[in-house]
Amino acid sequence: MGGKEVVVCRRDIRGGFIGNRIIRAMKYHCTLLVRSARYTVRQIDASLVHGIGMPLGIFALTDFTGGLVLESQESRTYAEIVREVPGV
């Protein structure tokens, strides 16, 4: 299986695979740090690459994968679903 491990999800969850959910949480936290003016995007990405060994910083990864466009589309779609089906 190429070194991957199967993880069984016992219920439907919004947010995709475990790795994607972790990356999303990391991205939100890093965004809060930038918005609070504590660190710059460059500082955060450098700390993730050089400090914990990520191949790309979270902002570089988001830019590379088109994450901002996808996140915007996902947010709009989710808002529409919530309006149509309250309590989702």
C-alpha positions in Angstrom: 0.0 0.0 0.0 3.0 2.3 -0.4 3.7 2.9 3.3 0.3 4.3 4.1 -2.0 3.1 6.8 -5.7 2.7 6.5 -7.8 4.7 9.1 -11.4 3.7 9.5 -13.8 6.6 10.0 -16.8 5.5 12.0 -19.1 8.4 11.0 -19.4 11.1 8.3 -17.3 14.2 9.1 -16.9 17.4 7.3 -13.4 18.2 6.4 -11.9 15.2 4.5 -9.0 13.0 5.5 -7.2 13.3 8.8 -4.1 14.9 7.2 -6.2 17.5 5.5 -8.0 18.3 8.8 -4.7 18.8 10.6 -3.3 21.0 7.8 -6.5 23.1 7.9 -6.2 23.6 11.7 -2.6 24.5 11.3 -3.4 27.0 8.5 -6.1 28.7 10.7 -3.7 29.0 13.6 -0.9 30.4 11.5 -3.3 32.9 9.9 -4.3 34.1 13.4 -0.6 34.6 14.2 -0.2 36.7 11.1 -3.3 38.7 11.7 -2.3 39.4 15.3 0.9 40.9 13.8 3.1 38.6 15.9 4.8 37.0 12.9 5.0 37.4 9.2 4.0 34.9 6.6 7.7 34.4 5.8 8.6 33.8 9.4 5.9 31.2 9.9 6.7 29.4 6.7 10.5 29.4 7.6 9.8 28.0 11.0 7.7 25.2 9.6 10.3 24.3 7.0 13.4 24.7 9.1 11.9 23.9 12.5 9.8 20.9 12.0 10.9 19.8 8.5 7.8 20.4 6.4 8.7 20.5 2.7 6.8 23.7 2.3 5.5 26.3 4.8 1.7 26.4 5.3 1.3 29.5 3.3 3.5 28.3 0.5 1.6 25.0 0.5 -1.8 26.8 0.4 -0.6 29.0 -2.5 0.9 26.0 -4.4 -2.3 24.0 -4.1 -4.8 26.8 -4.9 -6.1 26.5 -1.3 -7.4 30.0 -1.1 -9.7 29.5 -4.0 -10.8 26.1 -2.8 -11.4 27.4 0.7 -13.5 30.3 -0.6 -15.6 28.0 -2.7 -16.0 25.5 0.1 -17.1 28.2 2.6 -19.7 29.5 0.1 -21.0 26.0 -0.5 -21.1 25.1 3.2 -23.0 28.4 3.9 -25.5 27.5 1.2 -26.0 24.0 2.7 -26.5 25.4 6.2 -29.2 27.7 4.9 -31.0 24.9 3.0 -30.5 22.3 5.7 -30.3 23.9 9.1 -28.5 21.9 11.8 -25.9 20.3 9.5 
